[in-house]
Amino acid sequence: MGFPFVAVEGQEKLKKALLLNYINPKIGGLLIRGEKGTAKSTLVRALGELFPERKFINMPLHITEDNLLGSLDVEKTIRFGRKIFQEGLLQKVHGGILYIDEINLLGESILAILLEVLSRGRCYIEREGFSLSYDSEFVLIGSMNPEELELKASLIDKFGLYVEVEGSKDILERMNIIKKCLDYERNPEFFSKQYKEEERVLKQKIEQARNKLKEIQVQETIMNIAVRMVEEANTEGNRAEIILLETAKAIAAFDKRSYLNFEDMKEAATYVLVHRRRKERKTEELFKRSPEEQEKERTLEEVQNQEEQEGSTKEQEFVPPKEKEETTFSIGDTFAVKELVHKNTLHLKKRRGSGKRLKTTTSLKQGRDIKSGFPKRKMEDFAFAATIRAAAPHQKRREKKFVKISIQKEDIRIKIREKRIGTHILFVVDSSGSMGAKKRMRAVKGAIFSLLQDAYEKRDKVALVAFRKKSAEELLSMTRSIELAKKQLQNLATGGKTPLAEGLFKAYQLIRQLKKKDGEIYPLLVLISDGRANISLHGKDPIEESLEMARKIKKEGIPSVVIDTEEGFTLLEMAKNISEAMGAEYYRLENIQAEDMLKLLKKRM
């Protein structure tokens, strides 16, 4: 006996979104995004128990294609001598609700199949010598914790409604949550009985709303409002208008009305348009600075520019003067990074060994078994069940000597596996005092943020190491959360000397640790610095120590890129020397445009 739907404290918006989908399945499902412990899965499962007459299936994350789509029923096929199909989950859920907890962790091949069937409303199968199709219309509900992994924007758009949930901040509400949880654990049956009448009233209201929905007509004025709302949100296509109107109809029906009004449309927009907005904002608008910060930045820039001009003819130009006050620069202009991976490393492309992106099929005996195929050369990773299924239809006409099942060469199948891997990008950023001149740090932050956005879309992991004063610090461990990365990048301050060798050593250690944990990851070190080292790691010459560390990174076989931030009339090209010692791709920050950034990472990823 599960926790009653009406007993859940708070989360009223999520409750209503779930009920709206039950009232009107044309809405197209719901994506719930929020931290752990916010009753996401509790409410969804409680909805299934509230309406037991409607199919409710909880789909496991590691489901195979055979279980999802259906496959040959081996036992019946052998017994009757003809191909008999065993229905899969998508056939069973027709007309019901399909729930996937932690949908952001679902394998990409399974997710692609799921979304294709969802959009068509019908499933088509052609495999193992037979083809068939069946209806599969269902409401898809997914929940996810953004700390673990984000969904691509293109996938989020497939969900009709979107609700973001968070834990309650109200002390009284939190106390009630604790009390209800303890009461339920003590006696689930007695606890649930207390809410039977309230659940009966809610069910009756929902059934009335489902009937009322048939009476609702959409006026032209309401259509006009929908078009204007969607246009203002800058969404793609006409799908949003339709879902907006279907949601508004469910809201009106829930309120026992047979007409729509503006308030219905406003409420519907909070569910439908939030995750579809494409309104582009400049980086300056995303990271606004106060007038005081802007003035402070301008003053520091003028002082540092003057010092650079005075010292440009001196041999020791790279040695900074007395340490200045720390300064935090805003994030500079960003640009679109189109595609950071070669065509031969695209998702799900089969290759020997591990790949460089999040999901890939592999011929190694590692990863999750997702389907079967024919062996190409020698027979490896034998797929027993798939082989039996292939042989089953032929048993009545095959000669069987001392065996129950006759298996021939053409029946043999092997497993095709999918393994979760990916690119791990480590940004090693020089945040010493020299980076403040001519707004270098703003430009650096802009370039990094552009790559963070691309890494987010590709589901890569990123980490950030900054070095200044006398040490290097790991500001951000490997993560897929763009919000965490953005926060650390925004707060990254400049000031002090340049312990370059320390920064490289820190990066070297971190990547070695990562490779020990998982030998199949693909690391990429991105060093952003002017190369003007002036702090020693072990008491030696700072420049020579930095070159030694660079050579060590090359010897370890760590792919790397160096972005040189040096500017001025006299160029010492120290960062260029570092890149040569490291075996890295070398680029100058002032010359990097969108296409250049694209090319430099394509070569390494």
N, C-alpha and C positions, 0 to 999 in steps of 0.2 A: 504494500500500500504506500503510494507516494505522497509527498507533501501536497496538500490541497492548493489549487490555483488561487482561490480567494483568500487563503491564509497568508500568502506572501506579503510581507510588509513593504510598502513603497513600490518603486518601479512602475508607476502608473502608466507612463508612456509606452513601456515595453508590453505591458499587459494589453493595452488597447491595440497596439500594432499586431499582436498575435490574434486577437479577436477579430480585427478587421479582415485579416487573411482568411479566417474561418467563415466570416459572413460573405465575403466576395473573393473566391479563389482567383479571379481574373487579375487581381492586384499583382500577383507574380512573386510571392514569397517575401522573405525578410532576412536581412543580415543584422546580427547583433554583435556589436563590438564593445568590449569592455574588459576591465581588469578581473582577476580571479575573485571569487567569493561575492559576486553581485547578483546571484540567483538567475543567471542566464539559462543554464541547462535545467535548473529546477522548474522554472516557469514553463519552458517548452514541453518538458515531459508531463508536467501537471495538466497542460492543455490536452495532451493525448488521452489522459485519464478522465478529463472532464467530458470529453466526447468519444467514448469507447466505440460507438457505432461507426466512426470514421477510421479508416486505416491510418495507423501511425507507425512508421518504421524508423528506428534509430540506426543509421548506417555506420558501420565500423570504418575507421580510417584506412585499415590495411586490407580492404576488400579487393579481390581479384576481378579481372574482367569477366571470367566465367561466372562468378557469383553475382556480378552486377547485371550482366546482359542475359545470362542463361547459357546452357550448354547441353550437350548430348547426355541423356540419361543412360549410363553404361549398362546397368543391370537390366532394365527393360528392353534396351536395344538388343542385347545378347539373347534374352529370353524369347522375344518375338521376331527377331531376325529383320527388323526394320528400324529406321532411325526414329527415335522418340525424344522429343525435346523436354528438358527440365527447365522450368521457368526461373528467371533470375529476379533479383530484387526490384529492378525497374518495371517488371511486369506485375509483381505483387503489389507495388505501391500505387498502381493506377487508380486515380480518383481519391487518393489520400494525401498524407503529409509525410515528407521525407526530411528527417532531421540529421544534420551532421555537426557534431560538436568538434571544435577546433578545426573548422573547415580550411583554415589557412595552412594546415599541415597535410592536407590531402594530396596525394600524388598527382602530378600534372596530367598524366595520361588518363587517369580515372576522371579527373575534374573536367577534362576536355570532352570526354564521352558524355558525362552527366549533363553538361551545359548544352551540348548539341541535341540530346534527346529532349531536354527541357524546352528548347526553342521550337522544335518540330512537333512535339506532342506525340511522337511516334518513334519507335526504335526499329532499326533495320540491322539484321545480322546476316553475314555471309562468312561462314567458316566451316572447316572440317567436312566439306562435301555437302553442306546443306545451306539453304538461305530461307529466311522468314522475316516477318515483321509483326509488330503488335503495338497497340495503343499504350501510351505511357504519359498520362497527364497527371501532374501532382504539384503540390505546393512545396517549394524548397525553403527550408529554414536552416540557416547556418549561424553558428556562434564562433567567436574568435577572441583570443587574447592578443592585443597588438604588441605586447612585449616579446612574444615568441617569433612572429613572422607576419609581415603584411601581405595582403592580397593585392594583386594588380588592379589598377583603376578600371581596366576593361572588364575584369571579372566582377568587381563590385557593382558595376552598372547592370549586371544581369539580374540583380535582386530588385524586386519592386519597391520595397521599403527598407529603410536603414535607421537603426536606433543605436545611439551610443549611451552606454550605461556606466555609472560609477557608484561607489559605495556611499551610503548615506552619511552626511555630516551632522545630522540632527541627533542630539544625545538621547532624547526620548524615543525616537524611532529606532536607534541602535539598541536601546534597552529592550524594546519590544521584540526585536529580531532575536536577541539572545534568549529571552523568555520563551518565545514560540519554538525555537529550535530545541531547547531543553525539554519542553513539554512533549514535543513530538517524539523525541528519542526515548522518553520515559514510557510512553504508551501511544504508539502511532494510531491504533484503531480508535481509541477514545478521543484523541485529538482531532482526527478527521471527522468523527461524528458531529462535532460541534459546528462544523461548517457545511453540513449536508443541505440545510434549508437555504443558506446563502448561495450555494452552488446550484440548487434547483431553480432559484429565481433568475440567476445569471443565464443558465441554459435556456430557460424559457424566453428571456429577452433576446438572446442570440438567434433562436429559431424564428421569433417574430421578425427580427431584422432581416433574416434571410428571405422571408416571404415578402417583406416590405420592399426589398431591393428590386424586385421584379416590376414594381409600380413606378419607379423613379425614372423620369425623363430629363434629359440634359438640355437646358435652354441655350439658345445661341449666345446670350450674354455671358453665360457661365463658360461656354467654349472659348469666347473671346478673352475672358479672364485667364483661363488656362494657358492659352497661347502667349499672352503677355508675361505671365509668371515664368514660363519656360524660357522665353526669349531673354528675359532679364537675367536668368540664371546661366545663360550661355551654354546650354546643353546640346548634345549631338542628336540629330534625328528627330522623329516625331513620337518616339516611344514614351517619352516623359509625359507628354500631354495626356495620352491615353491612360497611363497608370495614375496620373494625378486625378483625372475624372473618376476612374473606378474607385480610387481611395475615398474621394469626396462622397461618392454614392454610398459607400459602406458606412461612412461617418453619419450621413443623414439618416440612413436606415437604422443605425444604432440609436439615434435620437428620436426614432419613431416618426420621421418625416418622409414625405414622398416627393420632396422638392429639394434643390440645392440652393445654398446661399453663399455669400462671400466668406463667411466665417468657416464654412466647411472647406473651402478652397485654401484658406490660410493654414488651417490645421493640417490638411493633406500635404501641403508644400513642405511642412517640417519633417515629414516622413519620406517624401519622394524626391525632393530636389537637393537635399543636403549633400548626398554622395555623388550627385551628377554635375555639380557646378564646375564650370571650366573657366570661370572669370579669372583672367590672368592679372596678377599684380606685380608691380616692379619690386625688386628686392628691397629697395629703400622703404617701400610701404610695409613690407613684412617685418622689417627690422628698423623701426623709426628711432631716430636719435633726438634727444632733447637739444634745444638751442645751445645749452651750456656744453654738451658733449661735442657738438659741431664746432663751437668756437675753440674749445680745448684742442681738438684735432687739427684745426687750421693753424693755431699758434705753434704746436709742436712740429707740424710739417714745415713751416717757414724757418724755424730754428734749425731743423735737421738739414734742410735744403742748403741753407747758408753754410753750415759746417761742411757739407759735402763739397761745395764749390771751393771753399778755402783749402780743403785738404786734398783736392783732386790731383795736385801736382806732386804731392809728397809720396815718398816711397812706401811709407808705412800707413797708407790711406786706410787699410783694412782694420787698423787698431782703433776702436771707438774711444771717445773721450770719457770723462767721468760719467758713471752711470746716472741716468736721468730717471725721473718719475715714471712709473709704469703707466701705459696707456692702452686702452681697449678700443680697437677700431671696429667699425661696423662691417658687415659683409658687403663686398662690392658687387658689381654687375655679374649676373649669371648668364649662361647661354645653354642652348639645347644640345645635348650629346645624343646623336641619333642612334648609334648601335655600337657597342663596345666589344663585339665578339666576331671572329671570323665566321664565314658561312660553314666552315667545316667543324665548328664547335657549337652549333645550334643545339637547343634542347632536344633530347630524345634521338639524336643522331647516333647510330650504332658505331662504336669504335673499340679497338682493343685497349683495355685498361681504363683508367678513370679519366673523366672529362674535366671541363673547366667551368661548368655552370651548375646550377642548382640540381637539376634532374637530368640523368642520361641513362640510356640503355647500355649495358655492358656485357661483354662476353666472359668476364671473370665470374667465378662462383661466389659472388657477393651481392648484397642488395636484395630487394624484395622481388619475388616471383610474380610478374604481372600477367604474362600470357605465355603461349608456346609457339614454336616455329619449327621449320625443317632444318636439320643439320646440314651445314655447307661442306665441311671437310671431314675431319674426324669427329666422332660422336662424343660430345662433352655435356655435362650437366643434364642428364637424362630426365625427361618429364614423364614420369610413370603414368599419371592419371590421363594426360593428354594422349599418350600412346595407346592406352586401353580404349579410350573413346574413339580414336581413329580406326582401331581394329574391330570394334564391336559390331558394326553393321554387316561385316563380311563373314561372321562366324558360321552361319548355317551352310554356306557353300564351300568353306575351306576344309581341307583334310586335317584332322587333328590326331596326331599320334602321341599318346602318353601325356597330353597336355589338355587343360580345360579351355584355354584360349590360344588360338594360333595368331602369332604376331609376325608380320613380314616386314621387309626393309622399308617399304613405302609407308608403314604405319608409324615409324620411329619419329618422335618429337623431342625437342630440347626446350629447356626453360629459357625464356627471355626475361632478364631481370632489370630492375630500375634501381639506381643508387643515388642517394642524396649527397651531392658534393657541391662545390662552388668556389668562386673566387673570393679570397680574403685580402682586401686592400688595406695596407698599413700606410697611413700618411705620416711622414716624419717631417715636422714643420719647425723651421727656424723662427723663433719668436723673440730673438734678441733685439737690442736697441736699433741696430741698423735697418731692421725690417720696417721701422716706422717711417722712414724717409719716403717722400713722394707717394704716400698712401700705398706703399708696397703691400702691407698686410691686408688692406682692403681688397686689393686685386687678388692676392693669394686666397683669401677667404671666399671670394666670389668663384674662383676656379674650383676650389675644393667642394664648395656647396653644389656646384653644377654636377660634379662627379658623384656626390652623395645622392642627389636626386636620381641619377641614372642607376646607381647601385641599388637604390630602393626599388626601382621598377624591375630590375633584373634579379632581385632577391639575393644580391651579393652581401657579404659582411664587410664592415669597415671598422677600423680602429684608428686612434689618433695619439701620436707621441709628439710632445713639444719639448724643445730644448732651449734654455736661456740661463743667464746668470752662471751657476756652477753645476747644473744638473739637467738631466732629462727625465721627463715624467710621462707615464702612460695616462693620459687624460680620459681616454675612452677605450674600454676593452672591446673585442670583436662583437659587433652587434648588427642587427638588421633594422634597428629603430632609427629612422631619420630624425625623429624628434629629439632623442638623446644626443645624436651627433650634432644637430643644429645648435642645441643649447651650449654644448662645449665649445663649438666653433665660435659662436657669438661672444662668449665670455673669455676667449683666448686673449691674454694681454701680451704686450711687447715691452721689452726693457732689459738692460743688462748685457753681459758679454755673450760669446758664442761657443758653447761647449759641443762642437760638432761631433767629435769622436765619441763623446758620451751618448749623443743622440743615435748615432749609427750602431753603437754597441747595444743600446737598449732595443733597437729594432731587430738586430741580429738575434738577441736572446729570445725575444717574443716569437719570432718566426720559427726558430728552432723548437721552442716549446709546442707551438701549434702543430708542427710536422710530426713531433713525437706522439702527440695525441691522435692525430689522423694523418697517416702518410699520404693520403690521396688528395689532400686539399691543394688548391693552386694559389700560392701566395704572390702578392705583387707589392713591392716596396716603392713608394713614391716619395722621394726626398725633395723638399722645397726649401732652398737656401741660396745665399750668395757665396757660400763656401769659405767665408772669411773666419776660419777657426782661430780663436785666441785664448782658449782655456784648455789645459792639458788634462788628459785622463789618468796618466801614470807618471807625470813629471817630465815627459819628453817634449819635443817640439810639437805644438798643437796641430800644425799642418801635416807633418809626417805621420802622427798618430791617426789622423782622419783618413789618410791615404791607406794606411795599414788595415784599418777597419773596412774600408771600401774593398780592398783586395780579398779580405776574409769573406765578405758577403758574396763576392763573385765566385770564390772557391766553393762556397756552400751551394752554389747553383740557384741563388734566389733571383728571380726576374725583377728588374728594377727600372725606374725612370727617374731622371733628375731634371727638375725645373729650376733654372738659374734665375734668381731675382736681382742679380747685380745690374746697376745702372750707372751712368756717368760717362765722362769723356775718357777716363782711363779705366780700362777693364782688366782686372787681374786674372780673370778666368779660372779662379780656384775651383768653382763648382764644376767647371768643365773637366778639370784634372781629376776631380773626385769621380765623375761619371765614367771617365775612361778606365780608372782603376777598378770601378765596380762592374764594368761591362754593361753599363746602363744606356738607355736611350737618353739623349740630351736635347733639351729645349730651353729657350729663353722665355721668361714670363712675358716680356713686353711684346713678343712676336706671336704669342699663342692666341689664335682665334678658335672658333668652334671646330672648324675642319682640322686644324692642327692638333687640338686636344683629342679629337676623334682618332686621328692617325697614330698618335704616340701610344695610346692605350690599345689600339687594335694590334699593334706589333707585339705587345707583351701579353695580351689576353687571348 
